[in-house]
Amino acid sequence: MSRRTIVIGDLHGCHDEAVELLDKVGATSNDRIIFAGDLVDRGPKRRECVELAMRHEAILGNHEETHLQQRHRADARLLPDHLETRRVLEPEHYAWMAGLPHYLRLPEHNAIVVHAGMLPDLPVEKQDSYHLLHAQCIRPPATKSYWPSKAPEGWTFWTHHWKGPERVIFGHTVFDAPLVTEYAVGIDTGCVYGHSLTAVVLPTWELVSVPARSAYRSGKSVARIPVHGDVSVFS
């Protein structure tokens, strides 16, 4: 069997669903497995998600970045959710997160894995880490990014602007269905909010999902904002 590359969307503590998804796609030791960041916070099994990713590959998500930035901050100055994550992580978990890349190139598939997004007309090596970790609605050449719910008129989701040459696989933004365009595939389908966990399997680009076992975190079930085609975000 030829080697596949399996990229999985934001886990946010949803370890059981991740194991189920790997089983559903028939993952073997011959496959390359990449997690698209945001392993921690919000969900029930944060440490287990980190340790699962440590056995494979991952890129940095904005939630991992936050924990690294706040590593030496007093407990009392952390958000309760971040404190809950801190209490289950050990120094080796932080050391591993500190070594995570901001992106992974998959040249054999003409693809790049990033956590959030890209500005157009810049190779990934020249992208600002802010956009790789946070990009959503943009209006080039401006470099600011807005959440879809807060975007001024004329600001549109970054996938409208990115024209390759590579196809970008990303998470971060919670969609009501995978976002699939010629040059982008968004695979955060909100497992921690009770929706689903999604993977994209290369080289076929097949999308595979498993349903969430529970809504571990509320708040992503009301407003849906259209961002690209018939795909909306929970924002």
N, C-alpha and C positions, 0 to 999 in steps of 0.2 A: 504493500500500500504506500502511495506517495505521501510525503509529509504534508499535513495541513497546518494552517495557522488559524487559531481560534481566538478571537478578540471578544472580551466580555465587558459589558457595561457596568456602571457604578454599583458596587455591592452594598455599601453603607450598612455593614453588619449582617447582611442576608447570606450567611454561610450555607445554611441548609439548601437554599435555592441554588446556590452556586454549584454545590455538589450534585444536585439533581440535574442541573443544566449540563454539566460535564458528562454525566451519565447519558443524558438524552442525545448528545451529539456523538456519543461513542468515543470520547477522548481516550487516547492511548499514550504510552510513553514516547511514541514516535511523533506526536503532534507538538507543535509550539503553541503554548497557551499564554496570552497576554491579557492582563487586567488594565482597564482604561482609567484607573485612578478612583479616588474617593472610596476607599475600602472601609473607612471608619465612620463613626458618628451615626446617630439616629436609630440604628437597628440593634438587634439583640446580641450578635456574636462578633464583636469587633476584632478581638484578638484572634479568633479563629480565621477571620477573613484575611488578616495580615499574614498569618502563618501559612494559609493556603497560597497566597500570592508569592510568598517567599520561596515556595517550592517550584514556582514557575517564573513568570516575568510580569512586570508592571511598569507603568509610568506614574509620575507624580500627579496627584490631584490637588485641588485647592484645599481640601480638608487635611491632607497630609502636610501640605505647606503650612497651614495654620498651626498644626500641632508642633511642627519644628520651630516655628517662630515663637511659640508660647511655651516652649519646653521648660524654661526656667522661671516662668511666671508663677506667683503664689496661687495656691488652690483657690483662694477666696476671690481671685480676679478672673477666674475662668467662668465661662458659661456652664451651667449644669451639665449640658450634653457633652461638652468638651472634657469636663472633669470626669464624667463617667468613662470616657475613652481613656483618659490618662491612667485611671486606676486599674485598667486591665493590660496596659502595655509595660514592657520591660525595656531596659536600655538597648538590648539587641534589636528590638523592633524599631526604635528611633534611629539607630545606626543604619539599619537597612533602608528606612524611608529616606534618610539623608543622602543615600546614594542613588536614588531613583532618577532616571532621566526625564526630561520634559517631553520627549517625543521618541518614537522609534520609527525608523524608516524600514519599509518592506519593499525594497526595489524589485524583487521578483514578482510582486503583485502591482507595481506602480502605485503603492499606497503608503500612507503615513498614519501612525496612530498618535493622536494628541488628546489631552483631556477635554478641552473646551472648544477651541476654534483657532482660526487663522485670519490675518488680514490679507487682502488680495495682493498679488504681484510681488510677493516676497517669499524667497525660499524659507523653509522651516528653520534653517540655521540662523536666519536674520530676524525671526519673529521675536517680539518682546515676550518675556515669560508671562506678563500680565494677560496677554491675549491667548496664549497657549492654555492658561489655567482658568480664564474667566470670560472670554469673548462670547457675546451673544448678539445684540443688535448694534450695528455700526453704521457709519455714514462716511466712507472714505472721501477725502484723505484724512478726516479727523481720526484720532486714535482712541477716543473714549469709547467705552462700551456700556450699553444699558440693558438691564433686565427687560424682557418683552413687555411686562406690565408697566414699566416706567419710561419706555422709549418715546422720545418726541416724534412728532410727525416727520416722516421722511427717513427715519432710521429703520433699517430692515435687518433681518437675521443674516449673519455673516455668510451663510451658504448661498445666498443670492449673489454674492460678490466673488467668491472663490471659484476660479475657472481653471484650476489645475496648475501644472500638468498632472500632479498626483491626485488620487482620490483620498480624501481624509476620513478616517474612522475616528469618531469622537463620542464622548459621553457628556457629563456635566448638566446639560439642559434636559429637563424631564419632559418627554414627549408622550402623547397619547397613543402613538404608534411609531415604529422606527421611521426615521426620516431618510429617504433614499433618493439621491439625485445622481446626476452623472459624475459629479466630483466630490460627493460627500455622503457618508452614511452615519447617522446619529443613532446610538443604541442604548441610551439611558431611557428606559421605559418605566421607571418609577417603582421598582420592586418594593422598596422600603415603605412606600405609600399604599401598598396593597394592590399594585398593578402587576407588572411582570419583570422578569430578568431576561435580557436578550444578549445573544452572541451573534457575531457574523463569522462565517466559516469560509476561509479562503483555501483554494483558489476559486471556488464556485460562487462566492458571495451569498451563499444561502443564509437566511436569517432564521434563528432557532430561539424560541422563548419557552420559559416555564412560568406558570402563575405564582404570584406571591402566596405564601402560606398564611399570611396575616397582614393586616394594615398596621405595621409597627409604629408608624408615625402619621398623624393626621395633617391636613392642611393642603393637600394636593388633589382635591376632589371637586372643587367648585369652579373657579374661573378657568376657562380654556381660551387661549389667545392664538388665533391662526398665525403661523409664521412662514410656512412654505408649502404650497400646494394645499392638500387636504389635511396636513399634519398641524396639530396645535400643541402649545406648551401649557403646562400647569404653572401659573405664575402669580 
